Each structure stands twice: as C-alpha cells, then as structure tokens.
Amino acid sequence: MKRADVIVIGAGIIGLSIAWQLARRSHLSITVLEKGAGTGEGSTGASSAICRTRYSLDNMIQLARDGIAAYRHWADFTGLATPRAAFAEDGVLWMPGADTDWVEREHRRMQAVGVATDVFGDDELLRRYPAFSPCTLAPDTETGEAHTCRGGGRYLLETEGGYIDPVACADDLLQACRGAGVAVRFGAQVQGIAQSGGAVRGVTLASGEQLAAPVVINAAGPWCNQLSRAAGLTLPWHLRPTRIQVLYLERPGDLAGPIPVAVDMAAGIYFRCQNRGQQLVVGSVLEADERERIDDPDHFNRSADDDFTHAKLHALHHRLPQLPYRGALRGYCGLYTVNEEDVHPLVGESALKGFYLANGFSGHGFKLAPAIGAMLARQISGEACTTFDTAVDPAFFRIDRAPIAIASKSVLA
Ligand SMILES: Cc1cc2nc3c(=O)[nH]c(=O)nc-3n(C[C@H](O)[C@H](O)[C@H](O)COP(=O)(O)OP(=O)(O)OC[C@H]3O[C@@H](n4cnc5c(N)ncnc54)[C@H](O)[C@@H]3O)c2cc1C
C-alpha cells in the first residue's frame, strides 16, 4: 500500500494552498488527490477571486491581508520564475450610498490595523474613475424605474486590493507543489476514510486503491459533507453548497478610464474587470442571492436566471451610465459552501484524530487560501515560516468553537 505523511483531498485553491504551505516548510511527504481532470473544477474555477481586506472581524482582516500578501507577491510565494497568474492591483472601492459616516468610520478602523485606504468624495471619484456615476441612491432593480441621481457620497478605496485569475493561481500552485515533490493525482476520487482506534489511517479511492496516511485533510469544497460522512463525523454545523450567479460582458472601448473592483453596497452588486480590462464581471453582495441550497454539487443549474440578469444589469448601468445596452451578456454559476451557523469556515482537526477539515468558506475562501494553508501547515508540521505565514490563532476557526457573532451573513460579513 502506498503511504504518505499527509493526504489532501481536493485540488482547489484551499487544498493546493495547504499542500504548498506544507511543502515549503517541511519535509513531509504529501499526496493531493483530486477527482477531477485538472485544477479549478469546483468553486475555485467559478470564483471572482476578489482580494479585499475590509471585514468586520479583526482576525478576518488579518487573514485576508496574509492571503493577499501572497497573491501580490505571487512569484516570491510560489517560487516560480514565470507564474501564469499576476495580481491586478486595481484597488477595491467601497460605495455605501448615503451613509457617509460609514466611510469615515471604516477608514479609521482600517488605518488602525494598518490597511492602506483612501477616502474621497464625488469630484475625486470622477477624476479617478470618470465612467462612474456618483449617485448615492439605490436603483430600483425590481421595476427598473429611473430616478434623478443624487451625489454627495463618500467613498473608501482599499488601495492594495484587487483580483487575480483563480485557475491560473491553482495551476501555478500545482506546478510549485510538484516541483517540491508533492504527488498530485487527478482522476483520483476518494470514497472511503480508513480509521482505527479513533484515528484516521488513510483513504480508499473509488478505484479500490488504498493509500495510508496518519493525516488526511478534507479540502473538498462543496463536496466536503460526503467525506465527513465517510469519516463517520457528526458535526453540529450545516455546511450547504449554495448556487451563486455571476454575469460577464464585453467592456466597450469607449467606457472611459480605469475601473477598480467596486462594491456598490446601495445597489447590492460588485463588479470588476477581467482579461486585461476587456470584460466586466458582475456579481451580487446580497444575502438574498445566497440562499439557493444545492443537494448534489455535481448537478445544478449553471446558467444565470433572467430576473437576476436584468436586476444586476440595471444596477450596473446605474453606476456606469456610459455603458451601452448592447453587446453579449453571459452568466454562469458556481457554488459557495455556506456555513449556516456563522458563515465562517471550519479549519482544524476533527473528533477523528488526524482528520482535518478546511471547509465552509462561503464567498471568502479564495483570498484567505494562502493564509489558511499556512494556518493548517503550521498546526500539522509544527513549523513556522519567515515569509507568507499567519499569526492568527487557529482557535478562531476550530471545529468545536461556538458560532462567531456576526451582523451580516452575506458575503460582506
Ligand atoms: C461565483 C463565486 C464567486 C466567488 N468570489 C470570491 C471572491 O471574489 N473572493 C473570494 O475570496 N472568494 C470567492 N469565492 C469563494 C471561493 O472561490 C471559494 O471559497 C474557494 O474557491 C473554495 O476553494 P476549495 O478549494 O475549498 O473548493 P473547490 O475549489 O471546490 O475545490 C474542492 C476540490 O475537491 C475536489 N473533490 C471533491 N470531492 C472529492 C473527492 N471525494 N475526492 C477527490 N477530490 C474531490 C473537487 O473536484 C474540487 O476540485 C467565490 C466563489 C464562487 C462560487
């Protein structure tokens, strides 16, 4: 029987980050098992991969900073001379509508923890981003009825935020892992979790092959419950695969100036560029758009709904009024894995000794991944790193914690 010190189940951004953070700090033998034919077949492939730091809890801010530091210095982190992915540091612009106090308050809070932010009003908004309308009113996305726009808002810009291509990142991590001797196998579906005496002993693949390891990590994204069940765990948490819709459209050449990652809180949308500014990606930040639970992560509707498309397009036009109502608009869907109790992930060792979970990341997992990898790699190997590590206490996400008190259960938690 083949043996490894650590088996990671899933080659999404979380599994590969864990494997890479283990490989770069230890001599453990690591095997990653992925049921798909390549990276990015789960949530990671559909991710908007927005890297923002503003969260309501300090530990989340710190983890986001630690994760984003790796994306911003991707060649250093991966050790690759020519990685495929490159961070687009376009900034993350928060637009809270008429709540100007929010901007000042959040600016002070971010400055206090060392996050680089700028605050400005309408004139500076138009100077930096001439395509934007400075309106503070929410568009009526149900009826599409127009209003007379009203300025006077304040805006918060996270200057070091941005986005990066999620599949290119996963491919880079794959290359980094393999270069460090990690065995990454595709078409390797884990079906059983072997255990005895209250400890994990390895896994069984759908092919019948068995692999032995004293540490097995469930990084299976929306499929995580199947593996936890196979391990015989009964968790007090409900981790639900949840259908999330995203739209994309061509960015017309006459749309003036740069477009940052924008979070239009009044309208309930986010948008950003992709493909070197040739396209716009648009998604929702509303809790109401994060409620469609999916029973089987292998089968769900991958097209965007008409009403979602019309509402978000109306909101986008309200913010970018020069955007013509023409050109192809397409939609796709991916899955969040939402922790219904507190929308924060479970990361750490389970009641089965040696069986670790890294599950339930809702809409946060991409930016956090390098830091989550560091957190688990540190726990498992006992080794710290001088670079791209995290000092956040792993107890924050432990499986036997009480639910974290949180004001919003949307992606903006
Ligand atoms: C539409 C959308 C937009 C998002 N936007 C953002 C964003 O802007 N910023 C952000 O930070 N996060 C965002 N997220 C969230 C983020 O993408 C996810 O939290 C993250 O990708 C989860 O990664 P993962 O590795 O846990 O899961 P996955 O990427 O799903 O990887 C799990 C892997 O495990 C494999 N697997 C499953 N079962 C088995 C098995 N039995 N055996 C072997 N392999 C198995 C699957 O094939 C899959 O490849 C978004 C997510 C979606 C869906």
The ligand as an SDF file (V2000), in Angstrom:
LIG
                    3D

 53 58  0  0  0  0  0  0  0  0999 V2000
  -19.2090   32.5290   -8.0250 C   0  0  0  0  0  0  0  0  0  0  0  0
  -18.1920   32.5910   -6.9230 C   0  0  0  0  0  0  0  0  0  0  0  0
  -17.5280   33.7840   -6.6780 C   0  0  0  0  0  0  0  0  0  0  0  0
  -16.5810   33.8480   -5.6410 C   0  0  0  0  0  0  0  0  0  0  0  0
  -15.8950   35.0050   -5.4450 N   0  0  0  0  0  0  0  0  0  0  0  0
  -14.9440   35.0670   -4.4800 C   0  0  0  0  0  0  0  0  0  0  0  0
  -14.1850   36.2400   -4.3130 C   0  0  0  0  0  0  0  0  0  0  0  0
  -14.3770   37.2140   -5.0400 O   0  0  0  0  0  0  0  0  0  0  0  0
  -13.2160   36.2540   -3.3390 N   0  0  0  0  0  0  0  0  0  0  0  0
  -13.0080   35.1780   -2.5110 C   0  0  0  0  0  0  0  0  0  0  0  0
  -12.1500   35.2660   -1.6310 O   0  0  0  0  0  0  0  0  0  0  0  0
  -13.7170   34.0460   -2.6650 N   0  0  0  0  0  0  0  0  0  0  0  0
  -14.6770   33.9670   -3.6030 C   0  0  0  0  0  0  0  0  0  0  0  0
  -15.4160   32.8350   -3.7780 N   0  0  0  0  0  0  0  0  0  0  0  0
  -15.2130   31.7260   -2.8320 C   0  0  0  0  0  0  0  0  0  0  0  0
  -14.0090   30.8920   -3.1910 C   0  0  0  0  0  0  0  0  0  0  0  0
  -13.9060   30.7670   -4.5910 O   0  0  0  0  0  0  0  0  0  0  0  0
  -14.1390   29.5270   -2.5310 C   0  0  0  0  0  0  0  0  0  0  0  0
  -14.2850   29.7070   -1.1360 O   0  0  0  0  0  0  0  0  0  0  0  0
  -12.8980   28.6770   -2.7920 C   0  0  0  0  0  0  0  0  0  0  0  0
  -12.6570   28.5650   -4.1790 O   0  0  0  0  0  0  0  0  0  0  0  0
  -13.0920   27.2960   -2.1920 C   0  0  0  0  0  0  0  0  0  0  0  0
  -11.9750   26.5220   -2.6010 O   0  0  0  0  0  0  0  0  0  0  0  0
  -11.8910   24.9990   -2.2020 P   0  0  0  0  0  0  0  0  0  0  0  0
  -10.5600   24.5280   -2.6160 O   0  0  0  0  0  0  0  0  0  0  0  0
  -12.3310   24.8050   -0.7980 O   0  0  0  0  0  0  0  0  0  0  0  0
  -13.0500   24.2890   -3.0570 O   0  0  0  0  0  0  0  0  0  0  0  0
  -13.0700   23.7960   -4.5680 P   0  0  0  0  0  0  0  0  0  0  0  0
  -12.4690   24.7750   -5.4750 O   0  0  0  0  0  0  0  0  0  0  0  0
  -14.4790   23.3870   -4.8330 O   0  0  0  0  0  0  0  0  0  0  0  0
  -12.1210   22.5440   -4.5640 O   0  0  0  0  0  0  0  0  0  0  0  0
  -12.5110   21.3140   -3.9990 C   0  0  0  0  0  0  0  0  0  0  0  0
  -11.9690   20.2280   -4.8950 C   0  0  0  0  0  0  0  0  0  0  0  0
  -12.1720   18.9790   -4.2620 O   0  0  0  0  0  0  0  0  0  0  0  0
  -12.4320   18.0220   -5.2720 C   0  0  0  0  0  0  0  0  0  0  0  0
  -13.1270   16.8810   -4.6490 N   0  0  0  0  0  0  0  0  0  0  0  0
  -14.3730   16.8780   -4.1190 C   0  0  0  0  0  0  0  0  0  0  0  0
  -14.6690   15.6740   -3.6270 N   0  0  0  0  0  0  0  0  0  0  0  0
  -13.5860   14.8890   -3.8530 C   0  0  0  0  0  0  0  0  0  0  0  0
  -13.3010   13.5260   -3.5850 C   0  0  0  0  0  0  0  0  0  0  0  0
  -14.1930   12.7180   -2.9730 N   0  0  0  0  0  0  0  0  0  0  0  0
  -12.1040   13.0460   -3.9550 N   0  0  0  0  0  0  0  0  0  0  0  0
  -11.1830   13.8350   -4.5780 C   0  0  0  0  0  0  0  0  0  0  0  0
  -11.4260   15.1260   -4.8660 N   0  0  0  0  0  0  0  0  0  0  0  0
  -12.6010   15.6510   -4.5030 C   0  0  0  0  0  0  0  0  0  0  0  0
  -13.3180   18.7860   -6.2550 C   0  0  0  0  0  0  0  0  0  0  0  0
  -13.3020   18.1900   -7.5490 O   0  0  0  0  0  0  0  0  0  0  0  0
  -12.6760   20.1660   -6.2440 C   0  0  0  0  0  0  0  0  0  0  0  0
  -11.7240   20.3460   -7.2830 O   0  0  0  0  0  0  0  0  0  0  0  0
  -16.3320   32.7090   -4.8200 C   0  0  0  0  0  0  0  0  0  0  0  0
  -16.9870   31.5120   -5.0930 C   0  0  0  0  0  0  0  0  0  0  0  0
  -17.9130   31.4490   -6.1360 C   0  0  0  0  0  0  0  0  0  0  0  0
  -18.6010   30.1460   -6.3980 C   0  0  0  0  0  0  0  0  0  0  0  0
  1  2  1  0
  2  3  1  0
  2 52  2  0
  3  4  2  0
  4  5  1  0
  4 50  1  0
  5  6  2  0
  6  7  1  0
  6 13  1  0
  7  8  2  0
  7  9  1  0
  9 10  1  0
 10 11  2  0
 10 12  1  0
 12 13  2  0
 13 14  1  0
 14 15  1  0
 14 50  1  0
 15 16  1  0
 16 17  1  0
 16 18  1  0
 18 19  1  0
 18 20  1  0
 20 21  1  0
 20 22  1  0
 22 23  1  0
 23 24  1  0
 24 25  2  0
 24 26  1  0
 24 27  1  0
 27 28  1  0
 28 29  2  0
 28 30  1  0
 28 31  1  0
 31 32  1  0
 32 33  1  0
 33 34  1  0
 33 48  1  0
 34 35  1  0
 35 36  1  0
 35 46  1  0
 36 37  1  0
 36 45  1  0
 37 38  2  0
 38 39  1  0
 39 40  1  0
 39 45  2  0
 40 41  1  0
 40 42  2  0
 42 43  1  0
 43 44  2  0
 44 45  1  0
 46 47  1  0
 46 48  1  0
 48 49  1  0
 50 51  2  0
 51 52  1  0
 52 53  1  0
M  END
$$$$
